[in-house]
């Protein structure tokens, strides 16, 4: 479509996670260190954890909001559409800059 390929990269980083009986939170910060971009990005979530019995099984669940964010170097690699790319593909020109790019609501479940 005229947008160009994105080369592979290597990333390094870490995460912090904290849990209580009812809540958990997580922050992950990987840094792309070689390849097509060198941008920092991250993901964070806050989850409510619960359980209930259904059909003689214990069902565990977690639900909560999440957000992913990145600095300009990272976001430009995946979300920027330049003037030339716009002309070649017909997709509108776009530059996200450094900002959040994904928000969501995450459900999880498991049975025992």
Buried (B, 14 or more C-beta within 10 A) or exposed (E): EEBEEEEEBEBEEEEEEEEEEEEBBBEBBBBBEEEBBBBBBBBBBBBEBEEEEEEEEEBEBBEBEBBBBBBBBBBBBBBBBBEEBBEBEEEEEEEBEBEEBEEEEEEEEEEE
